[in-house]
Amino acid sequence: ELQVDELQRLLAGMEKEHRGLLLKMKEGEAELARLRSAEGDRLAEQDRSAKLEKEVAMLREKIHHLDDMLKSQQRKVRQMIEQLQNSKTVIQAKDAVIQELKEKVAYLEAENLEMHDRIEHLIEKQVSRGGHSSRARSKSEYVSR
């Protein structure tokens, strides 16, 4: 989740830079249009126009590159979120299995305790009746049979 937060912070920064570059490009294009419409072909204006054209072209290239990076980072964020959701689903399923197994263990332990009580009761009954053998059997002898 820290990676997701970091990627989202980077995305926000890239989007801010993207907006800034777009604004700067639009300003450059507006100034370029103004210079083109002005009368006269003065050398200074031509030089400024050429510089602005280069700057606008460079900004377009940066924006294109930034758009590609934004799309790539957004894909990564979506994939990480999907992986987190899948992991949570797997963990929930495993937690459910663990809970089910705990319930089975508790049931079997209770059943085992009940069986021990019954065996103990039967042993006590046989011992009190005198039993069939000349000696009283231990509890473990009955349990192991």
GUVOBA-264375 format. One line per field, with one value per residue (C-alpha): z, x, y; residue in three letters. Coordinates in pm, whole numbers, padded with zeros to 5 digits. Layout:
BEGIN
pz	(Z; ...)
px	(X; ...)
py	(Y; ...)
residu	(ALA; ...)
***
This chain:
BEGIN
pz	(00000; 00051; -00311; -00420; -00215; -00360; -00715; -00658; -00524; -00833; -01056; -00890; -00943; -01307; -01362; -01208; -01431; -01727; -01655; -01614; -01942; -02121; -01987; -02087; -02434; -02479; -02369; -02617; -02895; -02813; -02820; -03141; -03300; -03186; -03331; -03660; -03695; -03621; -03919; -04050; -04059; -03819; -03750; -03371; -03409; -03655; -03414; -03125; -03342; -03428; -03061; -02963; -03235; -03106; -02747; -02839; -03029; -02732; -02492; -02712; -02704; -02324; -02289; -02514; -02309; -01982; -02109; -02184; -01837; -01672; -01855; -01758; -01391; -01387; -01524; -01251; -00981; -01114; -01124; -00768; -00644; -00821; -00666; -00321; -00371; -00491; -00191; 00046; -00117; -00081; 00283; 00358; 00199; 00402; 00719; 00652; 00609; 00930; 01119; 00982; 01089; 01437; 01470; 01358; 01608; 01889; 01791; 01774; 02108; 02268; 02107; 02226; 02581; 02573; 02454; 02735; 02985; 02844; 02854; 03209; 03303; 03140; 03317; 03651; 03579; 03495; 03795; 04026; 03882; 03948; 03585; 03396; 03483; 03819; 03803; 03719; 03387; 03362; 03160; 02895; 02839; 02755; 02540; 02338; 02247)
px	(00000; 00299; 00395; 00042; 00053; 00396; 00277; -00036; 00181; 00404; 00096; -00036; 00300; 00311; -00045; 00043; 00350; 00133; -00113; 00173; 00331; -00004; -00055; 00296; 00247; -00084; 00078; 00361; 00116; -00085; 00225; 00338; 00000; 00023; 00372; 00266; -00028; 00180; 00275; 00623; 00886; 01126; 01427; 01374; 01018; 01127; 01396; 01149; 00897; 01156; 01250; 00884; 00818; 01107; 00987; 00629; 00757; 00973; 00680; 00455; 00717; 00746; 00367; 00351; 00624; 00453; 00118; 00285; 00441; 00108; -00072; 00199; 00188; -00192; -00176; 00072; -00149; -00454; -00255; -00129; -00481; -00608; -00329; -00415; -00781; -00693; -00464; -00739; -00981; -00731; -00666; -01038; -01086; -00797; -00933; -01269; -01097; -00899; -01217; -01390; -01096; -01095; -01465; -01402; -01115; -01334; -01614; -01374; -01216; -01560; -01651; -01322; -01384; -01735; -01594; -01337; -01615; -01824; -01528; -01448; -01811; -01810; -01487; -01632; -01946; -01744; -01520; -01821; -01982; -01670; -01575; -01490; -01125; -00961; -00796; -00932; -00816; -00667; -00836; -00562; -00626; -00989; -00905; -00647; -00889)
py	(00000; 00230; 00169; 00257; 00579; 00665; 00598; 00806; 01091; 01064; 01061; 01375; 01546; 01439; 01558; 01896; 01921; 01819; 02102; 02350; 02243; 02265; 02617; 02720; 02569; 02753; 03078; 03021; 02941; 03255; 03472; 03305; 03377; 03739; 03776; 03618; 03856; 04166; 04378; 04374; 04107; 04260; 04044; 04039; 03913; 03646; 03532; 03528; 03339; 03076; 03035; 03007; 02749; 02540; 02580; 02485; 02178; 02080; 02128; 01915; 01640; 01667; 01654; 01347; 01176; 01275; 01142; 00807; 00799; 00889; 00610; 00362; 00465; 00452; 00096; 00003; 00153; -00033; -00359; -00309; -00233; -00545; -00753; -00616; -00699; -01050; -01100; -00985; -01230; -01516; -01423; -01409; -01752; -01895; -01733; -01899; -02239; -02184; -02093; -02402; -02621; -02463; -02544; -02904; -02939; -02804; -03046; -03342; -03250; -03238; -03570; -03721; -03598; -03746; -04082; -04081; -04012; -04299; -04538; -04433; -04489; -04835; -04925; -04820; -05027; -05336; -05293; -05249; -05567; -05760; -05788; -06106; -06123; -06164; -05821; -05478; -05343; -05000; -04727; -04744; -05113; -05040; -04741; -04932; -05214)
residu	(GLU; LEU; GLN; VAL; ASP; GLU; LEU; GLN; ARG; LEU; LEU; ALA; GLY; MET; GLU; LYS; GLU; HIS; ARG; GLY; LEU; LEU; LEU; LYS; MET; LYS; GLU; GLY; GLU; ALA; GLU; LEU; ALA; ARG; LEU; ARG; SER; ALA; GLU; GLY; ASP; ARG; LEU; ALA; GLU; GLN; ASP; ARG; SER; ALA; LYS; LEU; GLU; LYS; GLU; VAL; ALA; MET; LEU; ARG; GLU; LYS; ILE; HIS; HIS; LEU; ASP; ASP; MET; LEU; LYS; SER; GLN; GLN; ARG; LYS; VAL; ARG; GLN; MET; ILE; GLU; GLN; LEU; GLN; ASN; SER; LYS; THR; VAL; ILE; GLN; ALA; LYS; ASP; ALA; VAL; ILE; GLN; GLU; LEU; LYS; GLU; LYS; VAL; ALA; TYR; LEU; GLU; ALA; GLU; ASN; LEU; GLU; MET; HIS; ASP; ARG; ILE; GLU; HIS; LEU; ILE; GLU; LYS; GLN; VAL; SER; ARG; GLY; GLY; HIS; SER; SER; ARG; ALA; ARG; SER; LYS; SER; GLU; TYR; VAL; SER; ARG)
***
